[in-house]
């Protein structure tokens, strides 16, 4: 079969070929992640979460925060994601291979929907396929795919893209026809499922407006804006209801300021905007050159706008917005992509709502679609203008190189997620000042039986805790010492943990079990009384105290 015959065959059976290529590269890129372990937040969200393990407690997934089943409090309200976790646990419990299989399948389905939505909107199948392939294999996606706990990204995106695809079918309806269409209600259901899978999909009304607007791109601007507003109105109502609920009965821990405190960053939108400009430079760099990837990135919070990286970020933002304006008539696909990129960045930008981090790679999971569809559109336009005869060969060559390089880098990045010791040591190469990472590295060493290295890591976490406000590292040193048979030293560290946090139930439990095992009934009762005074609502402590004092 010649090259031209091959192209002709693909053109005739394009959709089937596109689906096959997306699935093939998705499997190749993530097959080596199937053997990875589960760690870090996988424990709080899944492995130690009693609410997902017991169907009798299922209602708590809809009334409590996501990690309440691990006796923790968070701002996360994701009952649909928790339901998927619960179904997964009851089907295969702790089988890590199947846990990793699920987000990979979701990611591949997301890529297929990316292709279908873009192809439907712009009738440019090759650009749709190119964007979907880059979305599939770009190494920035590994944090959302190879890390089980980040399944919220792929799950919420699946429902979001489904909602947008259905919303496309509403773009030509008017008046009562819109409200009588079953596609509207199916789309809204998908929107609800998306928001209840992960909060960042609150952008769905804006994205619906964007899809409807470009579905009617040939109409007059005024009529197009009106149609987009009318079709998106139910989605704005949906988002409004969700925000009211999160501000009231579903406000578990200050939903609209995840720092849970007042400081210069949370109090000034200008400081947050300047900081985002600084972060934006890193985002663009990672999109083009995804090297030295790692979690727990540190970003200096801006105090003014007059810094080269902040000014560069601001210039890049202005340049992209200008490009979107310039391309509106000539290359609408570019305008669509740039607007998609910025809309999807809003929830994690910290500009409107201060959230629990400044920069994470998986926050680019959905924005990446917009960035690369605009880049593909701009590249195609340039080649059509200046190199029309060689366009097909050049496009296929560029796409092949990008996809192959992305696949190789993704496969390599997956190995970093293989086990917790490798993972945390990788982070420390780039950021050795994270108390949480050193503490987690210590727990990983302890789980492997290497208590000496565990204690070294825990003590590094203690040294970083200059405010002496974190009890877990002290408690974990106590656990390691107890495992080594050094009970007296262990008791000292458990007590230090309780000095920092008198309500730290884990150190009370450790002391109670240690004294009870030693046969020291007096100290067991004394510690139980202390625990009961500190945490009177804990029924297990109350019952144990009653049994021992009867």
Helices and strands as residue ranges (DSSP letters): H 3-12, H 14-30, G 31-33, H 41-42, I 43-47, H 50-53, G 55-57, H 60-63, G 68-70, H 79-92, H 96-122, H 125-137, G 139-141, H 142-145, G 148-150, H 151-168, H 176-180, H 182-195, G 199-203, H 204-215, H 221-247, H 264-267, H 269-288, H 308-330, H 332-345, G 346-348, G 361-364, H 367-386, H 391-416, H 420-430, H 435-447, H 451-464, H 472-483, H 487-500, H 505-518, H 521-534, H 539-549
